[in-house]
Amino acid sequence: METRTRPWIILAGAISILVQAPYFMARAQNPSASGPDPREIPLPRIKTPMGSLPGVNQLPVHKDLPDVMAMDDGTRVTNRGQWEKRREEMKRILAYYAVGQMPPAPGNVKGKETHSEAVLDGTARYRLVHLTFGPMEKLSLDIGIFTPAQGGPFPAIILQAGTPPGGTALPRLPAGPNQGKGEDVLLMVGPGTAAAASVPGTAGRGPASAQSMAQQRAEVLRRGYALVIFNPNDCAEDTTLRNSDGSWAFRSTRFFPAYPGYDWGILAGWAWGASRVADYLENDPAIDKTKLIITGASRNGKSSMIAAAFDERLMGAPVVTGGGGIGAYRFAGPRRSETLDIMQKKYPNWFSPNLHEFWGHREKLPFDEHWFLALAAPRPFIALEGDTDTISLPDAVRQSILGAQPAYALFNARDRLGVNYAKHGHAFTDEDWTAMMDFFDKNLLGRKIDRTFDRFPTEKELDEAAAAAARK
């Protein structure tokens, strides 16, 4: 069916662009300008059960990374009982300032198998499962499950990807009017409402068939892992589109209308969706519920990190996460890496609305990204990076690893927090898959793996890798 753009939507977008044109010209002439533009159109505040915490003007400067082992009252964490209390403090702070407050687990996830087939010449099996949950069981999510045909239960890698084979491609909102252009997305509202702007989903999303997906990831199944796929955009739509009142249009679709009293951003929506997948897998006889790994690349890597921090059933394997991911905000910026300011200019929809006021004030953050890693302790967690991925600074990643290590040391589990640099840019390659499975073979399954996961590239190696990539 043909989708026509409404004339008033085009007009609204054109007017918005014209009004903001002087701003974009000024920014181009003065690229060093920082901080939110005073002409930003504010987001309507959402009242949450958490209430309010101190704003940027009430918080002290912390030049160093906030200590994961120092409780809010200054008490040092020296035992595991104290750590559990500290974890709750940290989760509360991250929910308020970093990702937004998520609703509690619904407790009613159900799954119905709608399709099953043999793949890879009968050596593996694929199942499409339709999940329902939430208030009055009105929320849903399609997941695809690949398992070896023999044996089990299997450790499972949960991959945030496209629509699983055979799943329903949902209608999608369009991008915001200046999304992806490097501009301040809060300078514009519209065009239109979520309902008016919706466009049909396309069957082109996701793999063509279960067989093709199984062939692509045959090594995962050969090594004895299950592979579970879901589309994060079926949980929260990745758009900077805004409604006429200034609110994000993504709050009008997917999981968000069921939970209006929560200010969770898109990344938190994806992480919450991963936990609903885990809810179902806990009761799937083919899956080892004690060995669930969450992964994804770039923005999906960020949400994988969040999911592993907030859900104690999940082990994290985020890939090339960039700004707002593994690397500490306080160290980001050199080598063209993404900073807090860049994230709040281009993608504030991904995060808590309370993070925006820290644009230009990262030293006042009461947390940093190492907190997410520390919250995963003592579960195995690996950061998978690329040596020519310029948006992620290796030193910022290193600082997060170092900052989270005391939490792992408390459990005598330092080796369970790892990193691997593969030879690529902003990508998720077979080299990353191999490193991921080697790491979990070693730290989750107890298999003998003769490699370590603690090496960072030197400045010289980074320069050489960048030069080699430029010659290609």
C-alpha positions as CSV (number, residue, x, y, z in Angstrom):
1,M,0.0,0.0,0.0
2,E,1.4,3.4,-1.0
3,T,2.1,5.8,1.9
4,R,1.6,9.5,1.2
5,T,3.2,12.3,3.2
6,R,0.6,14.8,4.4
7,P,1.2,18.4,3.1
8,W,1.0,19.9,6.6
9,I,3.7,17.6,7.8
10,I,6.0,18.8,5.1
11,L,5.1,22.4,5.9
12,A,5.8,22.0,9.6
13,G,9.2,20.4,8.9
14,A,10.1,23.2,6.4
15,I,9.2,25.9,8.9
16,S,11.2,24.3,11.7
17,I,14.2,24.0,9.5
18,L,14.0,27.7,8.3
19,V,13.6,28.9,11.9
20,Q,16.7,27.1,13.0
21,A,18.8,27.9,10.0
22,P,20.7,30.8,11.7
23,Y,21.6,28.5,14.6
24,F,23.2,25.9,12.3
25,M,25.1,28.6,10.4
26,A,26.4,30.0,13.7
27,R,27.5,26.6,14.9
28,A,29.3,25.9,11.7
29,Q,31.2,29.1,12.1
30,N,32.0,28.3,15.8
31,P,32.3,24.6,16.1
32,S,34.0,24.9,19.5
33,A,30.7,26.2,21.1
34,S,29.5,23.8,23.8
35,G,26.4,23.3,25.9
36,P,22.8,23.2,25.0
37,D,21.5,26.0,22.9
38,P,19.1,28.2,24.9
39,R,16.6,27.9,22.1
40,E,16.1,24.2,22.6
41,I,12.5,23.2,23.0
42,P,12.3,21.4,26.3
43,L,10.9,18.0,26.9
44,P,7.8,17.8,29.1
45,R,8.9,16.4,32.5
46,I,7.7,13.0,33.5
47,K,6.9,12.4,37.2
48,T,8.3,9.1,38.2
49,P,8.1,7.0,41.4
50,M,11.8,8.0,42.1
51,G,11.1,11.7,42.5
52,S,13.9,14.2,42.0
53,L,17.7,14.1,42.8
54,P,20.1,17.0,42.8
55,G,20.7,18.8,39.5
56,V,24.0,19.8,37.9
57,N,24.1,23.0,39.9
58,Q,23.8,21.2,43.2
59,L,26.4,18.6,42.5
60,P,30.2,18.9,43.3
61,V,32.9,18.6,40.7
62,H,34.5,15.1,40.5
63,K,37.5,15.2,38.3
64,D,38.3,11.5,39.0
65,L,35.9,8.6,38.3
66,P,33.3,8.3,41.1
67,D,34.4,5.3,43.3
68,V,32.3,2.2,42.9
69,M,33.4,1.1,46.4
70,A,32.4,4.2,48.3
71,M,28.8,4.3,49.5
72,D,26.8,7.5,49.3
73,D,27.6,8.2,53.0
74,G,31.3,7.7,52.3
75,T,31.5,4.2,53.9
76,R,34.0,1.9,52.1
77,V,32.7,-1.3,50.8
78,T,34.7,-4.2,52.2
79,N,32.3,-7.1,52.1
80,R,29.7,-8.6,49.8
81,G,26.8,-7.6,52.0
82,Q,27.8,-4.0,51.7
83,W,28.3,-4.4,48.0
84,E,24.6,-5.4,47.6
85,K,23.6,-2.2,49.3
86,R,26.0,-0.2,47.1
87,R,24.6,-1.9,44.0
88,E,21.2,-0.6,44.8
89,E,22.6,2.9,45.3
90,M,24.4,2.8,42.0
91,K,21.4,1.5,40.1
92,R,19.2,4.3,41.5
93,I,21.7,6.9,40.4
94,L,22.2,5.4,36.9
95,A,18.4,5.1,36.5
96,Y,17.9,8.8,37.4
97,Y,20.8,10.4,35.6
98,A,21.9,8.0,32.9
99,V,19.2,5.8,31.3
100,G,15.9,6.8,32.9
101,Q,13.7,4.8,35.3
102,M,12.4,1.5,33.9
103,P,9.2,-0.2,35.0
104,P,9.5,-3.3,37.1
105,A,9.4,-6.7,35.5
106,P,5.8,-7.5,34.5
107,G,6.0,-11.1,35.9
108,N,3.6,-12.5,33.3
109,V,5.8,-13.3,30.2
110,K,4.3,-16.1,28.1
111,G,5.5,-17.5,24.9
112,K,3.7,-19.3,22.0
113,E,5.8,-21.1,19.4
114,T,4.4,-20.1,16.0
115,H,6.9,-21.8,13.7
116,S,9.6,-24.5,13.9
117,E,12.0,-25.9,11.3
118,A,15.2,-27.8,10.9
119,V,18.2,-25.9,9.6
120,L,21.8,-26.7,8.6
121,D,20.9,-30.2,7.3
122,G,19.1,-31.1,10.4
123,T,22.0,-30.3,12.8
124,A,20.1,-27.4,14.3
125,R,16.6,-26.2,15.0
126,Y,14.9,-22.9,14.6
127,R,11.8,-21.7,16.5
128,L,9.8,-18.5,16.3
129,V,8.2,-17.6,19.6
130,H,5.7,-14.8,20.1
131,L,5.9,-13.4,23.6
132,T,3.1,-11.6,25.4
133,F,3.4,-9.7,28.7
134,G,2.7,-6.5,30.6
135,P,-0.6,-4.9,31.7
136,M,-3.5,-7.0,30.5
137,E,-0.9,-8.9,28.4
138,K,-1.1,-6.3,25.7
139,L,2.6,-6.0,25.0
140,S,4.3,-8.5,22.7
141,L,7.7,-9.4,21.1
142,D,8.8,-11.9,18.5
143,I,12.0,-13.8,19.2
144,G,13.9,-16.4,17.2
145,I,15.7,-19.3,18.9
146,F,18.4,-21.4,17.2
147,T,19.6,-24.4,19.1
148,P,21.8,-27.4,18.2
149,A,19.6,-30.4,17.3
150,Q,21.2,-32.7,19.9
151,G,22.1,-32.2,23.5
152,G,21.3,-29.3,25.8
153,P,20.4,-27.3,27.7
154,F,22.6,-24.8,26.0
155,P,24.1,-21.5,27.0
156,A,22.4,-18.8,25.0
157,I,23.7,-15.7,23.2
158,I,20.9,-13.1,23.0
159,L,21.5,-10.9,19.9
160,Q,19.9,-7.6,19.3
161,A,19.5,-7.6,15.6
162,G,16.6,-7.3,13.1
163,T,13.2,-9.0,12.9
164,P,13.7,-12.7,13.5
165,P,13.0,-15.0,10.5
166,G,9.3,-15.3,10.1
167,G,8.5,-12.5,12.6
168,T,6.2,-9.7,12.0
169,A,7.8,-6.4,10.8
170,L,6.0,-3.7,12.8
171,P,5.2,-0.2,11.4
172,R,7.9,2.2,12.1
173,L,8.0,5.9,12.9
174,P,10.2,8.0,10.5
175,A,13.4,9.7,11.7
176,G,13.3,13.1,13.3
177,P,13.6,16.1,10.9
178,N,17.4,16.6,11.6
179,Q,18.2,13.1,13.0
180,G,21.6,11.8,11.9
181,K,22.8,15.2,10.7
182,G,25.1,16.1,13.6
183,E,22.7,18.8,14.7
184,D,21.0,19.5,18.0
185,V,17.8,17.5,17.7
186,L,16.0,19.4,20.5
187,L,15.8,22.5,18.4
188,M,12.9,21.0,16.4
189,V,9.5,19.7,17.1
190,G,7.5,17.6,14.6
191,P,6.6,16.9,12.0
192,G,3.2,15.7,13.2
193,T,2.0,13.2,15.7
194,A,3.2,9.6,16.1
195,A,0.0,8.3,14.6
196,A,0.1,10.6,11.5
197,A,3.8,9.9,10.9
198,S,3.7,6.1,11.1
199,V,4.8,4.2,8.0
200,P,4.4,0.5,7.3
201,G,7.0,-2.0,8.4
202,T,9.1,-3.5,5.6
203,A,9.7,-7.2,5.1
204,G,13.3,-6.4,4.2
205,R,14.3,-6.0,7.8
206,G,16.0,-9.1,9.3
207,P,17.4,-12.2,7.6
208,A,15.7,-13.6,4.6
209,S,15.3,-17.0,6.2
210,A,16.1,-19.1,9.2
211,Q,18.5,-21.2,7.1
212,S,20.5,-18.1,5.9
213,M,20.8,-16.9,9.5
214,A,21.9,-20.3,10.7
215,Q,24.5,-20.5,8.0
216,Q,25.8,-17.0,8.9
217,R,26.2,-18.1,12.6
218,A,26.9,-21.8,12.2
219,E,30.0,-21.6,14.3
220,V,28.0,-20.4,17.3
221,L,25.8,-23.5,17.1
222,R,28.8,-25.8,16.4
223,R,30.4,-24.6,19.6
224,G,27.4,-25.5,21.6
225,Y,25.6,-22.2,22.1
226,A,22.0,-21.3,21.4
227,L,21.4,-18.0,19.5
228,V,18.3,-16.0,20.3
229,I,17.4,-13.0,18.2
230,F,15.0,-10.1,18.7
231,N,14.6,-6.6,17.2
232,P,15.1,-3.9,19.7
233,N,13.0,-1.5,17.6
234,D,10.1,-3.8,18.5
235,C,10.7,-2.6,22.1
236,A,11.4,1.1,21.5
237,E,11.6,2.9,18.2
238,D,14.9,4.6,17.5
239,T,13.8,8.1,16.4
240,T,14.3,11.7,17.5
241,L,10.8,12.6,16.1
242,R,8.8,14.7,18.6
243,N,5.2,15.4,19.1
244,S,3.6,18.8,19.1
245,D,4.0,19.2,22.9
246,G,7.7,18.5,22.6
247,S,7.5,14.9,23.9
248,W,9.3,12.1,22.1
249,A,7.2,10.3,19.6
250,F,8.7,7.0,20.6
251,R,6.8,7.3,23.9
252,S,3.6,6.9,21.9
253,T,4.4,3.4,20.6
254,R,5.7,-0.1,21.6
255,F,6.2,-0.6,25.3
256,F,6.0,3.0,26.5
257,P,2.2,3.7,26.5
258,A,1.7,0.9,29.0
259,Y,4.1,2.6,31.5
260,P,3.4,6.4,31.4
261,G,5.0,7.1,34.8
262,Y,8.5,6.2,33.8
263,D,11.1,8.4,32.0
264,W,13.2,5.6,30.5
265,G,15.0,6.3,27.3
266,I,15.3,4.2,24.2
267,L,18.4,2.3,25.4
268,A,16.6,1.4,28.6
269,G,13.6,0.2,26.5
270,W,15.9,-2.1,24.6
271,A,17.5,-3.4,27.8
272,W,14.1,-4.0,29.4
273,G,13.1,-5.9,26.3
274,A,16.2,-8.1,26.7
275,S,15.1,-8.9,30.2
276,R,11.7,-10.0,28.9
277,V,13.5,-12.4,26.6
278,A,15.4,-13.7,29.6
279,D,12.1,-14.2,31.4
280,Y,11.0,-16.6,28.7
281,L,14.3,-18.4,28.3
282,E,14.4,-19.2,32.0
283,N,11.6,-21.7,31.4
284,D,12.7,-23.0,28.0
285,P,14.0,-26.6,28.5
286,A,16.5,-26.2,25.7
287,I,18.3,-23.2,27.4
288,D,20.6,-23.2,30.4
289,K,19.0,-20.3,32.3
290,T,22.2,-19.7,34.3
291,K,24.2,-18.9,31.2
292,L,22.5,-16.1,29.3
293,I,24.7,-13.6,27.3
294,I,23.5,-10.4,25.9
295,T,25.2,-8.7,22.9
296,G,24.8,-6.2,20.2
297,A,26.8,-3.6,18.3
298,S,27.0,0.2,18.6
299,R,23.7,1.5,20.1
300,N,22.7,-2.1,20.7
301,G,26.0,-2.6,22.5
302,K,25.1,0.3,24.8
303,S,21.8,-1.3,25.6
304,S,23.6,-4.7,26.1
305,M,25.8,-3.0,28.7
306,I,22.8,-1.6,30.5
307,A,20.9,-4.9,30.4
308,A,23.9,-6.7,32.0
309,A,24.2,-4.1,34.7
310,F,20.5,-4.1,35.7
311,D,19.6,-7.8,35.2
312,E,21.7,-10.2,37.3
313,R,20.8,-13.1,35.0
314,L,22.6,-11.6,32.0
315,M,26.3,-11.6,31.1
316,G,27.4,-8.7,28.9
317,A,29.3,-8.8,25.6
318,P,28.7,-5.3,24.1
319,V,30.5,-4.5,20.8
320,V,31.9,-1.1,19.6
321,T,29.7,0.9,21.9
322,G,31.1,4.4,21.3
323,G,29.9,7.4,23.3
324,G,27.5,6.4,26.1
325,G,28.9,2.9,26.1
326,I,31.9,1.3,27.7
327,G,34.3,4.3,27.7
328,A,34.3,6.7,30.6
329,Y,32.7,10.1,29.7
330,R,35.4,11.9,31.6
331,F,38.2,10.6,29.3
332,A,36.4,10.7,26.0
333,G,37.2,13.2,23.2
334,P,40.7,12.6,22.0
335,R,41.2,10.9,18.6
336,R,37.7,12.1,17.5
337,S,36.0,9.8,20.0
338,E,32.4,10.5,21.0
339,T,31.7,12.5,24.1
340,L,28.8,13.1,26.4
341,D,28.2,16.4,24.7
342,I,28.0,14.8,21.3
343,M,25.6,12.2,22.6
344,Q,23.3,14.8,24.1
345,K,23.4,16.9,21.0
346,K,22.5,14.1,18.6
347,Y,20.9,11.3,20.6
348,P,19.3,12.6,23.9
349,N,16.4,10.3,23.2
350,W,18.6,7.3,24.0
351,F,19.2,8.4,27.6
352,S,17.5,9.8,30.8
353,P,16.1,13.3,30.3
354,N,18.1,14.2,33.4
355,L,21.4,13.6,31.6
356,H,21.0,16.5,29.2
357,E,21.9,19.3,31.7
358,F,25.4,17.7,32.1
359,W,26.3,18.7,28.5
360,G,29.5,20.7,29.1
361,H,29.7,19.5,32.8
362,R,30.9,15.9,32.6
363,E,33.1,16.5,35.7
364,K,29.9,16.9,37.7
365,L,28.4,13.5,36.8
366,P,27.8,11.6,40.0
367,F,28.6,8.4,38.1
368,D,30.6,7.4,35.0
369,E,30.3,4.4,32.6
370,H,32.5,2.1,34.7
371,W,29.5,1.8,37.1
372,F,27.7,-0.3,34.5
373,L,30.6,-2.7,34.3
374,A,30.9,-2.9,38.1
375,L,27.2,-3.7,38.5
376,A,27.8,-6.8,36.4
377,A,30.3,-8.2,39.0
378,P,31.1,-11.1,39.4
379,R,29.4,-12.2,36.2
380,P,31.7,-12.5,33.1
381,F,31.6,-9.4,31.0
382,I,33.7,-8.5,28.0
383,A,34.0,-5.3,26.0
384,L,34.6,-6.1,22.3
385,E,36.2,-3.2,20.4
386,G,37.8,-2.3,17.1
387,D,41.3,-0.8,16.8
388,T,40.2,1.6,14.1
389,D,36.8,2.5,15.6
390,T,37.4,6.2,16.1
391,I,34.2,6.9,18.1
392,S,35.5,4.8,21.0
393,L,38.7,5.9,22.7
394,P,40.8,3.0,24.0
395,D,42.0,5.0,27.0
396,A,38.4,5.8,28.0
397,V,37.6,2.1,27.8
398,R,40.7,1.3,29.8
399,Q,39.7,3.7,32.5
400,S,36.3,2.1,32.8
401,I,37.8,-1.3,33.1
402,L,40.2,-0.1,35.8
403,G,37.4,1.7,37.6
404,A,35.2,-1.4,37.7
405,Q,37.9,-3.8,38.7
406,P,37.6,-3.3,42.5
407,A,34.0,-4.7,42.3
408,Y,35.3,-7.8,40.6
409,A,38.3,-8.0,43.0
410,L,35.8,-8.2,45.9
411,F,34.7,-11.5,44.5
412,N,38.2,-12.7,43.5
413,A,37.0,-12.5,39.9
414,R,39.3,-10.0,38.2
415,D,39.7,-12.2,35.1
416,R,35.9,-12.2,34.5
417,L,36.1,-8.6,33.3
418,G,37.8,-8.5,29.9
419,V,38.4,-6.6,26.8
420,N,39.4,-7.6,23.2
421,Y,40.5,-5.3,20.4
422,A,39.9,-6.8,16.9
423,K,41.3,-5.4,13.7
424,H,38.4,-3.4,12.4
425,G,36.5,-0.1,12.7
426,H,32.9,0.4,13.8
427,A,31.7,-3.1,13.0
428,F,30.7,-6.5,14.5
429,T,32.8,-9.2,12.8
430,D,33.6,-12.9,13.0
431,E,36.7,-12.0,15.0
432,D,34.4,-10.5,17.6
433,W,32.2,-13.6,17.7
434,T,35.3,-15.8,18.2
435,A,36.6,-13.6,21.0
436,M,33.2,-13.6,22.6
437,M,32.8,-17.3,22.6
438,D,36.4,-17.9,23.7
439,F,35.9,-15.6,26.6
440,F,32.7,-17.3,27.8
441,D,34.1,-20.7,27.1
442,K,36.9,-19.8,29.5
443,N,35.0,-17.8,32.1
444,L,31.6,-19.3,32.0
445,L,32.0,-22.9,30.8
446,G,35.4,-23.6,32.3
447,R,37.0,-24.7,29.1
448,K,40.7,-24.3,28.5
449,I,41.3,-21.3,26.3
450,D,44.9,-20.2,25.7
451,R,44.4,-16.5,25.3
452,T,44.0,-13.5,27.6
453,F,41.4,-10.7,27.5
454,D,43.3,-7.8,29.0
455,R,45.3,-6.1,26.2
456,F,44.8,-2.6,24.9
457,P,46.5,-1.3,21.7
458,T,49.3,1.1,22.2
459,E,49.2,4.7,20.7
460,K,51.7,3.5,18.1
461,E,49.5,0.6,17.2
462,L,46.5,2.8,16.9
463,D,48.3,5.2,14.6
464,E,49.5,2.3,12.4
465,A,46.1,0.7,12.2
466,A,44.5,4.1,11.3
467,A,47.1,4.7,8.6
468,A,46.6,1.2,7.2
469,A,42.8,1.7,7.1
470,A,43.2,5.0,5.3
471,R,45.3,3.3,2.6
472,K,42.5,0.8,1.8
